[in-house]
Amino acid sequence: MEQTTRNGLNQRAKTGKALRIRKQGFYDMINGYLFILPMLLLTMTLVVIPIILSGLISFTEWNFIAGLEGLNFIGFENYNNLLHDEGFHRALRNNVIMIAVVPVSMLFALVLAALINQATYFKDFFKVIYFMPFISSFVAIALLWRVLFHPNSGPINGFLRGIGIENPPLWLADPQFALIAVMIIMVWTSLGFNMVIYLAGLQGIPKDIYEAADVDGASPMRQFFTITLPMLSPTTFFLLITGVVGSFKVFDLIMVLTSGGPAGSTSVIVYYLYEAAFVNLQSGYASAMGIVLLLLILFVTLIQWVGQKKWVNY
C-alpha cells in the first residue's frame, strides 16, 4: 500500500513537472514571436504587401495619377506585350551581360584578400582603402567616373593617347563601350566588399591545416586549391548570390551616368521599369516588369542554391 502511494505521488510529480516544462516552452515561444513581431510587420508592410499589390496591378492598365477610378482590368495583356517589347528584351540582355561583373570582381577580390592576409603591416589600412568605394555615395562615384571617362579631357583617354592609341573609345558616349564602362565601375565599387568578406573567410581557416599540409610537403599553390578554395566555398556562394541579385538591381549608376543611353545600350530592367512607371505613367506595365524581374531573380537563385550542394563545403 505504501509503495503504491509512493508510486502515485512520483507519477503526479512527473506529470506536474512535464506540464510546467510544457507551459514554460509555450511562454518562451510567445516571447520569441513577440520579439520578431515588429520585423514581421515591417516585412509585411514593405515587402509582402507591395509584391501582392504589384501582382494585382500587373493585370491592369492604370495610370496612378488617375487614382483608383482609372483601373482597367486587361488580364495578361501586359505580360504579352513584354514578350514583344524590344526595349525590354534589350534591358534584359544587358542585365544578363552584367552578371559577368560578379565573377570578375570576386576573382580580383580573392587575389587581393590573399595578398593582404599574408601581409604583416597595414592590413587595416588596405581594408579601409578598398572598402571606401562600397560605402561611398553612388551618385558621387558616378560623377567621378564620368569625369574619368570623358572622351576628350578624361585622364583615362589621356593615358591611352599617351601610350600611342590615337583614337581611344568614347566610353559612355559610345553604344559599343558604354555598358563596358558601367561594368568597370561596378567591379570597382564591389571589389572592397568582396575583399573584406573573403579576408574574413581566410582568417577563419584553422592554421593547423596549413601546418599539416607543410609537413606533407604540399606546395603553396596546391594548398590554395586543395585547402583555401574548398574552405572558402561558403563565402564564395554567399558573394555569388548577393552579387547576382545586386547586378539585377543596378539603377543609380545608370540613372546618373547614361540614363539608359546612348541608344538604349545601357538600359537595364530596373531603369526601364522606372521609365515605364514614372515617365510614361504605365503603372500596370511597370508592375508586370517587376513581377517578371522577381521571378527571374528567384529562378537564378534557385539554380545557384541547388548547384551549391555539389561544390559548397560547410
C-alpha atoms as one frame of an Amber mdcrd trajectory, in Angstrom:
protein
   0.000   0.000   0.000   2.780   2.387   0.953   4.674   1.515  -2.253   1.554
   2.163  -4.339   1.055   5.554  -2.689   4.685   6.475  -3.273   4.433   5.464
  -6.967   1.283   7.569  -7.344   2.973  10.612  -5.831   6.001  10.164  -8.091
   3.771   9.882 -11.142   1.888  13.065 -10.209   5.181  14.858  -9.597   6.447
  13.821 -13.040   3.177  14.868 -14.658   3.263  18.248 -12.900   6.881  18.789
 -13.923   6.060  17.919 -17.559   3.140  20.370 -17.514   5.375  23.119 -16.100
   8.016  22.454 -18.767   5.369  22.484 -21.499   3.883  25.713 -20.152   7.325
  27.314 -19.940   8.033  26.245 -23.536   4.749  27.819 -24.635   5.615  31.105
 -22.889   9.093  31.057 -24.449   7.536  30.574 -27.895   5.147  33.503 -27.328
   8.040  35.696 -26.168  10.024  34.730 -29.254   7.165  35.700 -31.563   6.732
  38.991 -29.721  10.404  39.803 -30.298  10.186  39.183 -34.063   6.701  40.730
 -34.440   7.996  44.257 -35.332  10.241  42.820 -38.064   7.407  40.636 -39.346
   5.103  43.658 -39.551   7.820  45.671 -41.292   8.453  42.866 -43.782   4.737
  42.500 -44.467   4.341  46.256 -44.972   7.415  46.886 -47.122   7.851  43.583
 -48.967   4.954  41.122 -48.968   2.049  43.538 -49.396   3.765  45.566 -52.181
   4.540  42.330 -54.059   0.903  41.233 -53.824  -0.350  44.659 -54.939   2.148
  44.737 -57.815   0.927  41.334 -58.915  -2.676  42.580 -58.949  -1.812  45.854
 -60.710   0.145  43.951 -63.381  -3.192  42.672 -64.713  -4.490  46.201 -65.236
  -3.939  49.220 -67.418  -3.507  52.021 -64.890  -2.079  55.498 -64.545  -1.567
  56.079 -60.805  -2.222  59.803 -61.254  -5.803  58.995 -62.292  -6.484  57.262
 -58.981  -8.339  54.009 -58.408 -11.097  55.085 -60.787  -8.667  54.679 -63.677
  -8.076  50.962 -63.032  -8.868  48.903 -66.116  -8.521  45.122 -65.931  -6.832
  43.741 -69.082  -5.747  40.269 -67.980  -2.361  39.048 -69.269  -2.015  41.753
 -71.908   0.889  43.455 -70.116   2.801  40.175 -69.960   2.037  39.512 -73.615
   3.366  42.973 -74.517   6.596  42.214 -72.647   7.181  39.247 -74.950   7.178
  41.600 -77.957   8.845  44.642 -76.384  12.298  45.098 -77.928  13.240  47.666
 -75.278  12.545  45.148 -72.512  14.491  42.460 -74.363  17.487  44.794 -74.681
  17.309  45.676 -70.969  17.113  42.001 -70.024  20.071  41.191 -72.280  22.125
  43.960 -70.656  21.275  42.598 -67.203  22.412  39.120 -68.207  25.685  40.545
 -69.558  26.195  42.437 -66.293  26.292  39.148 -64.397  29.871  38.851 -65.717
  30.775  41.578 -63.214  30.265  39.114 -60.342  32.980  36.506 -61.103  35.449
  39.188 -62.247  35.015  41.171 -59.031  35.203  38.011 -56.912  38.420  36.892
 -58.623  40.187  40.214 -58.058  38.829  40.359 -54.503  40.143  36.873 -53.702
  43.623  37.736 -55.004  43.702  40.980 -53.013  42.404  39.253 -49.881  45.077
  36.552 -50.145  47.818  39.160 -50.576  46.602  41.309 -47.675  46.163  38.243
 -45.470  49.849  37.399 -45.998  50.956  40.949 -45.220  52.283  41.779 -41.767
  51.683  45.519 -41.712  48.923  47.924 -42.823  46.161  45.271 -43.072  43.521
  47.587 -41.625  44.725  50.456 -43.818  44.290  48.437 -47.025  40.895  47.134
 -45.902  39.650  50.681 -45.342  41.068  51.941 -48.640  39.487  49.189 -50.732
  36.193  49.281 -48.811  35.687  53.039 -49.233  34.072  52.861 -52.730  31.448
  50.411 -51.463  30.229  52.767 -48.711  30.529  55.933 -50.806  27.573  57.597
 -52.500  26.869  56.022 -55.873  25.931  59.440 -57.221  29.362  60.809 -56.256
  31.031  57.721 -57.729  29.107  58.121 -60.981  30.075  61.783 -61.277  33.723
  60.923 -60.586  33.822  58.219 -63.250  32.009  60.443 -65.720  34.981  62.795
 -65.476  37.463  59.904 -65.743  35.713  58.511 -68.825  35.305  61.889 -70.579
  36.239  61.229 -74.235  38.234  64.441 -74.722  39.589  65.651 -71.382  39.296
  62.492 -69.275  42.524  61.113 -67.727  41.798  57.570 -68.965  41.751  58.586
 -72.619  44.661  60.936 -71.931  46.658  57.944 -70.722  45.611  55.857 -73.741
  46.727  58.617 -76.117  49.992  58.857 -74.207  50.786  55.194 -74.919  50.075
  55.551 -78.637  46.347  54.866 -79.041  45.274  57.722 -81.325  41.524  57.050
 -81.280  40.588  55.771 -77.805  36.996  54.700 -77.074  34.348  57.328 -76.360
  33.284  55.147 -73.419  29.956  56.442 -72.055  29.196  58.235 -75.336  29.754
  55.111 -77.455  26.999  52.453 -77.651  29.670  49.750 -78.035  31.649  50.737
 -74.931  29.067  52.367 -72.611  27.968  49.100 -70.987  31.600  48.006 -70.587
  32.365  51.303 -68.832  29.445  50.783 -66.442  30.618  47.249 -65.706  34.137
  48.507 -64.933  32.642  50.894 -62.380  30.555  48.089 -60.871  33.656  45.920
 -60.452  35.478  48.793 -58.772  32.650  49.535 -56.333  32.017  45.896 -55.344
  35.677  44.940 -55.054  36.112  46.222 -51.491  33.069  44.432 -50.085  34.031
  41.129 -51.699  37.615  41.510 -50.500  36.621  42.135 -46.875  34.288  39.112
 -46.874  36.976  36.902 -48.407  39.518  38.212 -45.910  37.224  37.247 -43.045
  36.860  33.785 -44.588  40.630  33.392 -44.936  41.211  34.373 -41.328  38.653
  31.770 -40.244  40.578  28.851 -41.774  42.483  26.982 -38.995  46.256  27.428
 -39.255  46.957  23.825 -38.255  45.527  22.631 -41.585  48.212  24.572 -43.450
  50.857  23.340 -40.997  49.839  19.735 -41.646  49.990  20.406 -45.395  53.512
  21.838 -44.986  54.568  18.690 -43.168  53.178  16.599 -46.027  55.208  18.678
 -48.497  52.296  20.431 -50.241  53.324  23.479 -52.251  51.630  26.867 -51.637
  49.742  26.517 -54.937  48.486  23.063 -54.013  47.446  24.323 -50.575  45.488
  27.137 -52.209  43.496  24.818 -54.481  43.026  21.928 -52.042  42.574  23.818
 -48.758  41.847  27.520 -49.267  39.319  27.351 -52.099  37.245  24.473 -50.623
  37.225  26.128 -47.193  36.113  29.407 -48.806  33.261  27.800 -50.766  30.511
  29.027 -48.353  31.932  32.560 -48.638  32.061  32.252 -52.426  28.458  31.042
 -52.511  27.314  33.987 -50.377  29.116  36.501 -52.603  27.779  34.813 -55.726
  24.164  35.049 -54.552  24.401  38.660 -53.374  26.403  39.681 -56.450  23.987
  38.228 -58.994  20.963  39.714 -57.225  22.761  43.066 -56.981  23.582  43.039
 -60.701  19.863  42.800 -61.486  19.066  45.741 -59.173  21.577  48.276 -60.540
  19.834  51.601 -61.119  21.604  54.624 -59.654  24.756  54.276 -61.753  22.675
  54.017 -64.927  20.473  56.926 -63.902  23.357  59.319 -63.236  25.833  58.159
 -65.884  23.853  57.408 -69.031  20.084  57.458 -68.400  19.948  54.198 -70.308
  21.777  55.587 -73.348  23.319  56.006 -75.738  20.654  54.378 -77.924  19.488
  52.183 -75.042  22.867  50.409 -74.835  22.964  50.631 -71.010  19.264  50.258
 -70.283  18.533  47.629 -67.623  15.271  46.207 -66.326  15.032  48.395 -63.211
  15.702  51.575 -65.201  13.275  50.512 -67.944  10.697  49.789 -65.220  11.289
  53.260 -63.747  10.718  54.889 -67.137   7.512  52.923 -67.677   6.120  53.793
 -64.231   7.168  57.411 -63.690   7.890  58.798 -67.152   5.325  57.030 -69.349
   2.906  56.569 -66.392   2.244  52.911 -67.254   1.889  51.531 -63.753   0.365
  48.220 -64.824   3.091  47.581 -67.394   5.811  48.512 -64.884   4.275  46.164
 -62.295   4.353  43.325 -64.823   8.065  44.009 -65.366   8.613  43.983 -61.613
   6.924  40.586 -61.247   8.975  39.156 -64.140  12.157  40.501 -62.537  11.188
  38.934 -59.192  10.554  35.547 -60.809  13.810  35.786 -62.763  15.844  36.500
 -59.615  14.098  33.670 -57.761  14.847  31.297 -60.637  18.550  32.239 -60.801
  18.843  31.997 -57.002  17.152  28.584 -57.021  19.610  27.286 -59.621  22.527
  28.544 -57.532  21.031  27.072 -54.361  20.589  23.638 -55.940  24.035  23.745
 -57.539  25.815  24.729 -54.322  25.126  21.302 -52.828  27.750  19.865 -55.177
  30.591  22.304 -54.506  29.997  24.116 -51.214  31.670  22.526 -48.172  30.159
  23.511 -44.818
